[in-house]
Amino acid sequence: MLDAFEKLNRFLDGPPGMNQADFGRKVGASQGQVSKWARRASRPTARHMARLNKVLGTTFEEWIRAPLSEERKRRERTAA
């Protein structure tokens, strides 16, 4: 099952395909914020999560549970 960050990247990569700046305007965020989310460098704010949930069909819980890039790396190292 895809996590919230993966759903974001799939939306940006697939049809209809939208660049980060356009997507940012759609959800009230800057291109820089969208870039950080796409790289798992930061989580969206609650306000942005609410807008992302409408566009992507995600939930607040999905955003909170999905690991950021550093957490993900740490989990992979621990599991190995």
C-alpha positions, 0 to 999 in steps of 0.5 A, spaced: 500 500 500 502 506 498 504 511 503 502 519 503 508 521 500 508 515 495 501 518 493 504 525 492 509 523 487 505 518 483 500 524 482 506 529 480 509 523 475 503 520 472 497 523 468 494 528 468 502 530 470 503 536 474 509 540 476 510 542 483 509 549 482 502 548 479 501 543 484 503 548 490 498 553 487 492 548 487 494 546 495 496 553 497 503 551 498 510 554 494 514 549 489 519 549 495 514 546 500 512 541 495 519 539 493 520 538 500 514 533 501 516 529 494 523 528 497 520 526 504 524 532 507 518 535 511 511 533 513 506 538 510 502 543 515 495 541 518 492 546 513 496 543 507 494 536 509 487 538 509 488 540 502 492 534 500 487 530 503 482 532 498 486 532 492 490 526 493 485 522 497 490 521 503 488 522 510 492 525 516 494 519 519 497 517 513 501 523 513 503 522 520 505 515 519 509 515 513 516 516 515 521 522 513 527 520 509 531 520 515 527 516 519 526 511 513 533 510 512 534 509 520 529 503 519 532 500 513 539 500 517 536 497 523 532 492 519 538 489 516 
